[in-house]
Amino acid sequence: MSTLSRSVRTKHTIGIENAERIDRWPRERGGRLTSISITSDGFVIAGSTASDGGGAFIGGASDLDRNLSDLLNVLKLTKAETAAFRRVYVARVRDWRGTVVV
């Protein structure tokens, strides 16, 4: 979706003043999601390109596991699609628990 169409839709639904702040938000706050790590004690941390270099606490790994499982069930993926998802998950998510739950 283009920035312009997002701006028009957003301004229509939440008001021009708030929409203008939202349109600036990614640039003002900086940072983009770069990584997801699951700590050995079962918490999810997101890395970003933010200038502080710190990660953001997302929540419990059990919630992530359950949400991904529910998502895969709803999508009704083929075995090949599920295998492809798992390969991407293992390649992109650093799981320090020592087990792959997905």
N, C-alpha and C positions, 0 to 999 in steps of 0.2 A: 504494500500500500504506500502510495507516495506521501510525503510529508504534508503536502497541500491538502489531499483528501482526508488525511487523519485530522488535520487542523480544523477543517470545515465541519467534519462529523463531531469532533470533540466540542467545538464552540457551540454547536447546536444543542448538545445534550447537557453540558455542565456550565455554560456561561463563558463569555468572552474573557473576562479577567482571569479566571482559573485556567482556562485553556491556554492562554498565553504563557502562564507559568509552566504548565505541563509541557508545552512545545519546547521550552528552554531547558527543562529539567535534565535531560541526558547530557547536555553540554555543560551545564553548571556543576553537576555532581561529578562528572567524569567517570571513567571506568566502564568497562564492559566485562561480562562474565568470561573468564578464561579457563576455569577449571572447577571441578567438583571433587572433593576428597571426603572420604568417610574415615573418621578417626578410629583408632583401635578400641576406644571405649564407646563407639556407636553413635557418633554425632556427625552431621553433615556440615561441611565448611565449603564456601564458595570463594574462589580466588577471583580477583578482578584486576583491571589495569589502572585502578584508582591510584592516585599519587601517594597515599599513605602506605601502600604495599601490603596492607593487612587483609586477612580474609574476613568473610562475613558468616556468622553463625546462621544456619538455615533451620536446623531442627534435628530431630532424632532420625537415625538411619532406619529404624523400624517403620516410621511413617513413610519414608521414601520407598522402602521395599514394598509396603502394602499398596501405595499409590501406583507404583509401576506395575505391580501384579494386576491390580484392578484395571489399569489402562490396557494392558495386553489382552486381558479377557474381553473387555468391551470392544476392542478393535477386531477381534476374531482373525488374527493374523494366521497365515499359513505357516507350516513348520519352517519353511525356508525364510520367511519374513521374520519369524521369531528368532531364528538362529542369527540372522543378520543384525537384528536389534541387540542381541546379547553380545555379538562381536564388537559392535560400536560401544556398548556400555562398558565392556571390559577394557577396551582401548582408551576410552575417554575419562572414566571415573576411577580415581585411585582409591582402592578400598583397603585400608590398613587393618581390617578385622581378620583378614586371612581366609575369608570365605566369600564365594560369589553366591549371592542370594537370588538374583534375578533369573 
